Amino acid sequence: MEIGDESLPEPPRPLCFMKDELVEDGFTVDQFMSRCRGRATLETMRMDLGLYFNTIKSALIELINQDYADFVSLSGNLVGTDKAVENVRGPLQNLKSEFVKVQVALDEAVEAIQAKMSQRKAIGCKRRLLEQIVSVSESVTKIERLIKAQQDLGAETSSDHLIERIATEFNCLMFSVAQCSRHKFIETIQPRIARIERGLFDTLERMFNSNLASSDLHELKQCLRTYATINKRDVVERLFRTGVVKPFMEKAIRMTALSSHPRGLEGVYERALEFVSSRCASLLDLTCPSGGGHLGLPRGGGGSGHFSGDDFVHGYDFLVNAVWPELVASIEKELSTIFAPGDPDSFHRNYLVSMAFLASFESQCRSRESMERLREHDSYKKFINKWSLSVYYQIRFQEIGGYFEESLDDPFSKSNPGSEFHLAVTSRLWQCLQSCWSTEIFLQSLAHRFWKLTLQLLSRLTTWLHDLISGEIAIDSLVLLVIDIGLLEAELPSFFVAVAGPKLAFLGDRAQEFINGGCVVATYEALSARVPVISETIIDQLGNKCMQYLEPTQTIPRLYRHTNRETPAKASAFVGDTFRPLSMFGKFPESCKKEWTQKTVYVVTERYATMASDLLSSVKKTEESLLRLKRGRRSGAAAATTTSSTGMTDDNKIRLQIYLDVQEFKNQVVALGVSLDNLPPLTELLLLVEAARNTALSSSSSSSSSSLQ
C-alpha cells in the first residue's frame, strides 16, 4: 500500500460495518452508530472496531517499513545545502541594489521631462491665446475698415459682396473671441465688437426688408446666406415673423373678420393660406430645395424655378418658425371662442374646418422634414390640445344616450311615421346609432369613443330586454318588439359595413378587426339570445288567451247531467273561437306568423288535450261510481244518470259532445295550416275521443235493444 492511497485494508473477516463508511464525505460518529445499531449490538460493534483498528495499525507499520530507506537517506541528501545558499545570497543582494539605483535615476528623468512638457504646454497655450488676441484685434480692425468702405459707398450703392465679407470676418471674429473670452483684452475691445455687431445687424435688416419688398430673389438669397454665415438664422426668421407675419395676422385673424366674411372661419383660414402662397413664396423657394414633389403636395405659390440645388440656402424654415407660431398666437388671442365646446354643433363645424386648414397648411411644407418639424413644434401641439374633444364627446354622449334612455320610459309607444321600426325604443336606438356616425356629430379623433358608444347602446337594449320579461307586457307590444329586433339584426351588419366602415377606413386593416371583432359578435349573440325568451312569453300569453275560449269545456257535464238534453249533434260554439287571438298575426311577416302560430297551437293543444282527457276520465269515474251504487240498490231510482228517448245516457252525451268539440278543434288547427304530424298531443286526443264516441254509441245501441225487449 502506498502513502496517500485512499483505500483501506480489507478486514480479516466480515464486520458489522463496511470499511468505506469510515471515509465517506461528511462522516459523523452519530450517523455511523445509528446505522450500525440496526445491524449489531454495542459489544459486537466494539469488538469489530477493535479488530479493524489493529488491521489498520498493522497496514501502517508495513507502509513505513516499505519506505524506511527513503526516510533515512533524506537527511543525508541535505548536507551542504546551507553553505550553497550563503554563497548565492551576496551576489543577489548586490544586483538588487544596482536595480534600485537605476529605477531612481529613471524616475528623476521622467519627472524632469514631464515638467519640461508641462512648461512647453503652458507656453503653447499662452502663445495660442496671444495669437487669438492678435487675431481678434486684427479682425476688429479689418471689419471696421470694411464697414468704413461700405459706408463710403453709401446705402444705395453698398455692395452685397462687401457685406458678405464683413459677415465672414465677423464670424471668424466671434470664433476667436470665444477662444479667449476670459482675457482682459476682450473686455477692453468689447465695445468695438458690439458696435460692429449692431452695425452689421442693422445693415442686414435693411437689406432683408428691402430685398423682400422688391422680390429681388438673388439679393434676398445673398442676404439669407449672410445670416447663415454668422449662424443667425433665427434672427431673420424672428425678423420676418415680427415685421411681416404679425402685422398681417393682426388684420386677418380678428373676430370682426370672422363675422364679416361670408364663409366665416373657413374664409379666415383661406386668407392665411393665401398669405403663405403670396408673401412667403419667395422665402420658401429660396430655402426649401425639395419642393412639393417630395411630399406629393402642391407648392406654396410662385417663385423662381431656375434655382439649382446648390443655389438654395439651407437651414431655414420660415413656415414652421415664423408663420405658424404667429398664426396660432393670433387665433388663440382673437378667435378663442372657436375652441369652446359648449355649443357642440358649432364646435364640430369649427373643428372640422380647422383640421382641414391644418392639413392644407401642412401641404405647404416643401419637405418631409419640414412637416415633421411642424408637427413637433410646441405651437402645433398647443393648437391641437386647445380642442376639448373629451368635453365635446361627453356632451354628445349625454345627448345620444339621454335620448335613448327617454324612450325606455315609454318603450312600447308607436314610432314616428316613416320609421321602418314599429316601436319607439327600437326606432330611437336606430336613430342614436345613426347619430354616432353622422357627418354632423362624428369626429375621426373620437372614432374609438363613438365605436364604444355604439356597442354600449346595443348592450343597453340587451340589458333592458333581459329586465323586460319580468313585467306584464301586452302581447301586441311584445310581438312588435320581436319584429323590430329582427329588423335590427338584419340591418346591423350592413350598418357596420356601409356606415361605420368608411369612418374607420383611416385605421386600415384594423377597421375590419373592429367590424368583425369579438365585441360585435358578442353583441349580436346577446341580442339574438333575447328573442327566444320574448317569443316564449308571447306564446305563453297567447296560449292563455286561447285557453280562455276553451274554459267552457269544463261546464259540459253540467249541461247534460239531469237536464234531459237532446243528444249533441254539433260542436260547442266556443270551440270555433279558440284561435281568435291569432288573428293579430295577419299584418306581420309570414316567418313570424308561421312560427308563433305553430308554437301557440302546440301549447294550446297540449293544454286542451289534458283538459279533455281529464274530463273523460272524470266522466268514466262518475259513471262507474253510479253503476256500483245502482247494483247496491234493488231499485234503479237512485241512479244519478238518465237515459233519453234515444237510449243515450247523460255520460254518453258528454262523451259525444267532447268528441264533436275535439273534431272541431282539429278543423280549426287544419284551417290555420298547421300539420297534424307536428301535433302528437292532438293525435293522441283524437284517438281517445274516438274511443269515447264508440263507447257512447255502443252503449246507446245496447240500451235501445234492451228497451225493445
Secondary structure as GFF3:
##gff-version 3
##sequence-region A 1 709
A	DSSP	three_ten_helix	19	23	.	.	.	ID=ss1
A	DSSP	alpha_helix	29	37	.	.	.	ID=ss2
A	DSSP	alpha_helix	42	66	.	.	.	ID=ss3
A	DSSP	alpha_helix	68	77	.	.	.	ID=ss4
A	DSSP	alpha_helix	81	153	.	.	.	ID=ss5
A	DSSP	alpha_helix	160	179	.	.	.	ID=ss6
A	DSSP	alpha_helix	184	214	.	.	.	ID=ss7
A	DSSP	alpha_helix	217	229	.	.	.	ID=ss8
A	DSSP	alpha_helix	233	240	.	.	.	ID=ss9
A	DSSP	pi_helix	241	245	.	.	.	ID=ss10
A	DSSP	alpha_helix	246	252	.	.	.	ID=ss11
A	DSSP	alpha_helix	255	260	.	.	.	ID=ss12
A	DSSP	alpha_helix	264	278	.	.	.	ID=ss13
A	DSSP	alpha_helix	281	287	.	.	.	ID=ss14
A	DSSP	three_ten_helix	292	294	.	.	.	ID=ss15
A	DSSP	three_ten_helix	309	311	.	.	.	ID=ss16
A	DSSP	alpha_helix	318	318	.	.	.	ID=ss17
A	DSSP	pi_helix	319	323	.	.	.	ID=ss18
A	DSSP	alpha_helix	324	334	.	.	.	ID=ss19
A	DSSP	three_ten_helix	336	339	.	.	.	ID=ss20
A	DSSP	alpha_helix	344	363	.	.	.	ID=ss21
A	DSSP	alpha_helix	368	376	.	.	.	ID=ss22
A	DSSP	alpha_helix	378	385	.	.	.	ID=ss23
A	DSSP	alpha_helix	389	407	.	.	.	ID=ss24
A	DSSP	alpha_helix	424	436	.	.	.	ID=ss25
A	DSSP	three_ten_helix	444	446	.	.	.	ID=ss26
A	DSSP	alpha_helix	447	468	.	.	.	ID=ss27
A	DSSP	alpha_helix	475	495	.	.	.	ID=ss28
A	DSSP	pi_helix	496	500	.	.	.	ID=ss29
A	DSSP	alpha_helix	501	503	.	.	.	ID=ss30
A	DSSP	three_ten_helix	505	507	.	.	.	ID=ss31
A	DSSP	alpha_helix	510	515	.	.	.	ID=ss32
A	DSSP	alpha_helix	518	550	.	.	.	ID=ss33
A	DSSP	three_ten_helix	551	555	.	.	.	ID=ss34
A	DSSP	alpha_helix	556	560	.	.	.	ID=ss35
A	DSSP	three_ten_helix	573	577	.	.	.	ID=ss36
A	DSSP	three_ten_helix	580	587	.	.	.	ID=ss37
A	DSSP	alpha_helix	590	632	.	.	.	ID=ss38
A	DSSP	three_ten_helix	636	638	.	.	.	ID=ss39
A	DSSP	alpha_helix	650	671	.	.	.	ID=ss40
A	DSSP	three_ten_helix	676	678	.	.	.	ID=ss41
A	DSSP	alpha_helix	680	708	.	.	.	ID=ss42
###
